[in-house]
Structures are given as structure tokens and as C-alpha cells.
Amino acid sequence: MTKPIIGIPMGDPAGIGPEIVVKALKEKKIYEVCNPVVIGSKDSILKALSVCGLKTELTILSDIFDGNPSPDTLYLIDDETVNTGEIEYGKVQALAGKAAYSYIKKSIDLALVGKINAVATTPINKESLKAAGVDYVGHTEIFAGLTGTYDPLTMFEVGNLRVFFLSRHVSLRKACDMVTKERVLDYIIRSSKALRMLGLTDGTVAVAGLNPHCGENGLFGDEEREIEKAVEEATKMGYKVEGPIGADSVFYLAYKGKYDAVLSLYHDQGHIATKTLDFERTISITIGLPFLRTSVDHGTAFDIAGTGRASHISMLEAILTAAKYSNNYKNR
């Protein structure tokens, strides 16, 4: 099988993005499964190599990938939209937001015409985007807007555990109100289709319970009745789904292989499960775009940017995960 080409937009030049990229791309295992190409600033990459104490030869590309990258040769599409020499580490800056957006847009353009097979993104800063006048609040919104994708689905993966989210950035009180038969059914269907897009055609989704012991037949809450109705209807429609299953065990069972994914009912329920298992190796995957996008699950870490201290493990896992799924990924 041909190794996929993974595009890596460099992220906010004021943050740790360039550093974790150059560190990750020194790992030999990456080149066994894919050909990575960085989209960003030559000056920023050279600075990152310097602060990290690394020696790597740069090969500057146009928008056509041709060659053989290795731990000693980094392939870069040099985006000169912004002079990154004027950007300071560790600060919110309009120039940094403009640069980060430009790198993302370039990666999307390349993916849409098939010149790269997937995108693995690095951290950006929402305040810097706003200062630059970018009309999107974050990565997912940029990818959705520039590809014309309505409401793409987010999945977390760490090891054998995959987690979808019924709700994310809402209050816990509101999240409880969102546990309705209609919404749960919709997300069972969407999550099942997402697994198929990744090549997991026989995937089984487990729906987590909301209340302790799944409510004990209404003693501790009745939201599980809505989940039961949704699971019953989804099963009749032919979807492989089980639930509700107590949240204190369902993530462990999925990690051990009983289920292919868990539908978490609110933000922290799923985040706690994945990040406790392995914080650095928890990867975010955006499903429903015309191409696959993976991402580190941490921010720009302005407090340590420019020191060379940032861990590259999450970046490494994001690239490897993109390579794992990209050849089988089908948006259908």
C-alpha cells in the first residue's frame, strides 16, 4: 500500500507548534507509515530546530510533494504570507493568528485536490485568530467552513479506546437536558457512520449512562429511559449499539475491546476517561470532512514556548493516527 502524505500545518508561530513538529519528525516510526510534509514558515522551523538543539536539513517544496523525507530531512511548504521574524514567543499577536490561519488554509487546499491525504494539526490560539480578524473560533470551525461541511463529528482516540460526545461545550445542567431520545438516536447513527468512514465497518457503539448505576430504574434519575428508547430504535434500524451502560465501566470495557466506541453524554465524562488513560496520547479526530483530520489535544503553551521543553508525544500520535486511518477513510 502506498504510504499516505500527511500535511502538518505548523500552528501558531508564537506557541509550541513548530517545536513539537520538528521533534516529532525526528521519530523514525513516522516514516515507516507515511510521508509527512510541514506547511509553515521556514524561519520559524529553523528557530524551532535551534531552540530544540536539533539538526535537520530542510527541503523546500512548492505545492507538489516529491521526494523521500526522513528523520534527517524535513519537507516544508514555505508559506511566506507573514514575516514570522516579527513574532514573539508566548504572546497573543494578530500576525501569529494570521499566519496560523494561512497554514491551515493551505493544508485544506492541498487536501481538497488530493495532494495530501490527511492533515494533522498543531495548536493555535483563539485570541490570536480573533486579533487577526479571522471569523472562526477554532480549528474545527475553520475546517468545516472552508470545506463546506455541516457539523463535523469529533472523536477522541487513545490506544484501543474511541469516544464520541453527545454534547461538549455546554454547562453540565444543559448537557443533562440534551439527553433526549432524538438526540441520542441521531448521535448513535452519526457515530456508527463515522466508524465506517474510518474503515471499521462492523463497529459497535456503546452508549454511556448518565446517572449512577444508570439510574437504578428511575431511583437516581430517568434520563436513561430516553437512552433506552434511542438504542431500541437504532437497533431496529440495523445499527450495532448497546446501552445505556454505566459510565464507571463502559470506557474500560471499550478499551479492552468489547466495544469499538463509546458515546459519551457530556464533555468531561469522555475527556476524563481518555486523558486519565494517557493524557499525552489522547488524539482528537474530526470525521465528516472530505479528508481526515487529526489533532493534538493541547494548546499553544505560551508559558514554555521557545524553550524547547514541550513534549512532542501528542504530535507524534496525531501523525501516526492520521497515517493509520487515511487510506481507509471514506466520506460517505
Disulfide bonds with the S-S distance in Angstrom:
none
